[in-house]
Amino acid sequence: MASPGDLYEVIAPLLGVSHATVRAHDLALVRAGLRTTGGRGRSAAKMTSRDAASLTIVSMASDSLSDTTSTLDSFAALPTVKRWELVGKNSPIEALADNHTFLDAFAAILDAARDNQIDLAEHPKDAIGLRYYFGKQPIDIQITLHRPDCWAIVRFREPGTSEKEHIETRGYSTGKFPPQSINLKRSFTIDDRTIFALACRLDDRELKTQQELRDEMKKARIRVGSDARRSS
């Protein structure tokens, strides 16, 4: 199980924010009673998938450190919008209740990746993945948060296709919109890299760089070739 510091190490570089900023958001969630807590040392808190999803949301979309809890409040409880639904086979959010929230969906995706219910298409399970499978079909995943409207979209689609060519899209919104005087629209998107990095940390799996993976594959091919020569 991951400690808070383990998640800081994943979230900060992938979102391009400082370690101190992620830690400040996390402490704000602790003070508000919005994440798992524990003692010190061996009894320190072990982060759940909901904790990881919550910390990622606020680190993505908060305007300032004073907005941590309000940002989570705005996004976590967003209900699913059925009219945006196109269900994919074996989707990690397919089994959720009809009234599930965006935080439920985000946590379910992390659980599926952590528990190997989602198989990486091109990399070992302990790697930062680029895509995964629904069965034998390679799929890309994106999670996007929109401000100031405060709505979210989870997309699953085939690699290399446009946003409209999706296998499944789930929207999460209250249907309420900001004053029309606000003209600036912003969106924040993460994909498979962040999902699988978080999942590996939650499961205490080692994260590896793409170069490390290539080196391992090269060594494995050499071993296979040597074994084949010895047996011939």
C-alpha positions in Angstrom: 0.0 0.0 0.0 1.2 3.5 -0.8 2.1 6.2 1.7 1.1 9.8 1.1 4.7 10.5 0.1 4.6 7.8 -2.5 1.7 9.5 -4.3 3.5 12.9 -4.1 6.4 11.4 -6.1 4.1 10.2 -8.8 1.6 13.0 -9.1 4.0 16.0 -9.0 6.2 15.1 -12.0 3.3 13.8 -14.1 1.2 16.9 -13.6 4.1 19.3 -13.8 3.5 20.8 -10.3 5.9 20.9 -7.3 6.1 18.2 -4.7 5.4 21.0 -2.1 2.1 21.9 -3.9 0.9 18.3 -3.9 1.8 17.9 -0.3 -0.1 21.1 0.6 -3.2 19.9 -1.2 -2.9 16.6 0.7 -2.6 18.3 4.1 -5.7 20.4 3.3 -7.6 17.1 2.5 -6.4 15.6 5.8 -7.6 18.7 7.8 -11.0 18.5 6.1 -11.3 14.8 6.9 -11.4 14.0 3.2 -8.7 11.3 3.0 -7.4 8.3 5.0 -5.3 9.1 8.0 -3.1 7.1 10.4 -0.2 7.5 12.8 3.5 7.7 12.2 6.1 5.1 11.1 4.5 1.7 10.6 1.1 3.0 11.5 1.2 5.8 8.9 -1.8 6.2 6.6 -2.0 3.8 3.6 -3.6 5.6 0.7 -6.6 4.1 -1.0 -7.6 4.4 -4.7 -10.2 7.1 -3.6 -7.4 9.0 -1.8 -5.2 8.8 -4.9 -8.1 10.0 -7.2 -9.0 12.8 -4.8 -5.4 14.1 -4.6 -5.0 13.9 -8.4 -8.2 15.9 -9.0 -7.3 18.7 -6.7 -3.7 18.8 -8.0 -5.0 19.0 -11.5 -7.8 21.6 -11.2 -7.3 23.8 -8.1 -6.7 27.5 -8.8 -4.7 27.9 -5.6 -3.8 26.1 -2.4 -6.8 27.7 -0.7 -9.2 26.0 -3.2 -8.3 22.4 -2.4 -11.5 21.3 -0.6 -13.8 23.4 -2.8 -12.2 21.9 -5.9 -12.8 18.4 -4.6 -16.3 19.2 -3.6 -17.0 20.6 -7.1 -15.8 17.5 -9.0 -16.0 14.4 -6.7 -19.7 14.3 -6.4 -20.5 15.0 -10.0 -23.2 12.6 -11.1 -23.0 10.5 -14.3 -25.0 11.9 -17.3 -26.7 8.9 -18.9 -27.2 10.5 -22.3 -23.4 10.6 -22.8 -23.1 6.9 -22.1 -21.7 4.4 -24.6 -20.8 1.3 -22.7 -17.7 -0.7 -23.7 -17.3 -4.4 -22.9 -15.4 -5.1 -19.7 -15.2 -1.5 -18.8 -14.0 -0.9 -15.2 -16.9 1.5 -14.7 -19.6 -0.7 -16.3 -20.5 -2.4 -13.0 -21.0 0.8 -11.1 -24.4 1.8 -9.9 -26.5 4.1 -12.2 -26.1 7.0 -9.7 -22.3 6.7 -9.3 -20.2 9.8 -9.1 -17.1 11.0 -10.9 -14.9 10.0 -7.9 -16.5 6.5 -7.9 -15.5 6.1 -11.6 -11.9 7.5 -11.1 -11.4 5.2 -8.1 -12.8 2.2 -10.0 -10.4 2.7 -12.9 -7.5 2.9 -10.5 -8.7 -0.3 -8.7 -9.0 -2.1 -12.0 -5.4 -1.1 -13.0 -4.0 -2.0 -9.6 -5.7 -5.4 -9.5 -4.6 -6.3 -13.1 -8.2 -6.3 -14.4 -6.9 -4.0 -17.1 -4.0 -5.6 -19.0 -1.3 -3.4 -20.6 -1.1 -3.9 -24.3 2.6 -3.2 -24.9 4.4 -3.2 -21.5 4.8 -5.4 -18.4 2.2 -4.8 -15.7 4.7 -3.0 -13.5 5.4 -0.4 -16.2 3.9 3.0 -16.9 1.5 1.9 -19.6 0.4 3.8 -22.7 -2.7 1.8 -23.4 -4.7 -1.2 -22.2 -7.2 -3.8 -23.4 -10.9 -4.3 -23.2 -10.5 -8.0 -24.0 -8.3 -8.1 -27.2 -9.0 -4.5 -28.2 -6.3 -1.9 -27.4 -7.8 1.1 -25.8 -6.6 4.6 -24.8 -8.0 6.3 -21.7 -8.3 10.0 -21.0 -9.8 11.8 -18.0 -10.6 15.5 -18.5 -11.7 18.1 -16.0 -13.3 21.3 -17.2 -13.4 24.7 -15.5 -15.1 27.0 -14.7 -18.1 24.8 -15.6 -16.9 22.0 -13.3 -17.7 18.9 -15.4 -15.7 15.8 -16.2 -15.4 13.3 -19.0 -13.9 9.8 -19.0 -13.1 8.5 -22.5 -12.0 5.1 -23.8 -11.1 4.9 -27.4 -8.9 3.1 -30.0 -5.4 4.4 -30.3 -4.9 7.0 -33.0 -8.6 7.8 -33.5 -10.3 11.1 -32.9 -12.3 12.1 -29.8 -15.6 11.4 -31.7 -14.5 7.8 -32.5 -14.9 6.5 -28.9 -15.8 3.1 -27.6 -17.1 4.6 -24.4 -17.6 8.1 -23.0 -18.9 8.9 -19.6 -19.8 12.5 -18.7 -20.2 13.8 -15.2 -22.1 17.1 -14.6 -24.6 18.8 -12.5 -26.0 20.7 -15.5 -25.2 24.0 -13.8 -23.0 26.5 -15.6 -21.0 29.6 -14.5 -22.0 33.2 -15.2 -21.9 34.1 -18.9 -19.5 36.9 -18.0 -16.7 34.3 -17.6 -15.2 33.8 -21.0 -12.1 31.8 -20.3 -12.6 28.0 -20.6 -9.9 25.6 -19.3 -9.5 21.9 -19.4 -7.0 19.5 -17.7 -6.4 16.0 -19.1 -4.5 13.0 -17.9 -4.1 9.6 -19.7 -2.9 6.1 -19.2 0.6 7.2 -17.9 -0.9 8.8 -14.8 -3.4 6.0 -14.3 -0.9 3.2 -14.3 1.7 5.2 -12.4 -0.8 5.7 -9.6 -1.9 2.0 -9.8 1.7 0.8 -9.5 2.3 2.9 -6.4 -1.0 1.8 -4.8 0.2 -1.8 -5.3 3.8 -1.2 -4.3 5.0 -2.1 -7.7 8.2 -0.6 -9.1 7.8 2.1 -11.7 10.2 1.7 -14.7 11.2 4.1 -17.4 10.7 3.2 -21.1 14.5 2.8 -21.4 14.6 0.3 -18.5 11.8 -1.7 -20.2 13.7 -1.8 -23.5 16.9 -2.9 -21.8 14.9 -5.7 -20.0 13.4 -6.9 -23.2 16.8 -6.9 -24.9 18.3 -9.0 -22.1 15.3 -11.4 -22.3 15.8 -11.9 -26.1 19.5 -12.6 -25.5 18.7 -15.2 -22.9 16.1 -16.9 -25.1 18.6 -17.0 -28.0 21.3 -18.5 -25.7 19.0 -21.1 -24.3 17.9 -22.1 -27.9 21.6 -22.5 -29.0 22.4 -24.6 -26.0 19.4 -26.9 -26.5 20.2 -27.4 -30.3 
